[in-house]
Amino acid sequence: MEGDTVTMQDIFSFRQNGTDGNGKIAGKFEPTGIHPKILDKIRDNGGYCRDDWFLAERR
């Protein structure tokens, strides 16, 4: 939150690497490196989230 405004950031982005034989887009979702603040609340309520799901790969 920034004052009364809800702010959001992407935690994953889609990296397209071409198309398959049927013309469908091929690619994968990659983490942006942003660690969501809500993870602790999700875990406290029984949800399962690993920290490494959100680590951006170094290139």
N, C-alpha and C positions, 0 to 999 in steps of 0.2 A: 504494500500500500504506500502510496505517496499522497499524504493528506487523505482526501476522500476518493482518490482515484486508485482503482485496482490496476496494478502493472503486471504484465506477463512477459516471459521470455521463452523462446523455444528451448526444449531440453533435448530434442532429437531433430535431425534434419535428414531429408531423403537425398541420397546420392544416386543419381541415375547412371547406369553403366551400359546402356544400350537397350535393345529390344530382343525378345525371344523370337522363335520361328513363326509365331502366330501374330506378331506385331504388337504384343503386349510389352509395356515398359518393364525393364528389368533393373533392379537396383536394391539398395538396402538402406534401412534407417541407421544413422550413426549418432551417438551422443555428442552434444555440443560442449560438454564439460561443466555445464551448470548443474549444481546439486540442489534439487528442489527442497525448499524449507519444510514442506509438508511431510517429508519422509518419516520423521520421528512420530508424527501424529498417526500416520498410516501404520507404522510398526506397533505403536501403543495400542492400536485397535485390532491387532492380530494379523495385519497385512504383511506380506513378505516382499521385501525390496532389498536387493544387494547394492552396496555402494559402487561396485565396479560396473554396474549397468550404465552409470552416468559419466564414466571417465572417457574423455576424448582421446583418441589414438594420436600419438605424435607422428608427424610425417616428416 
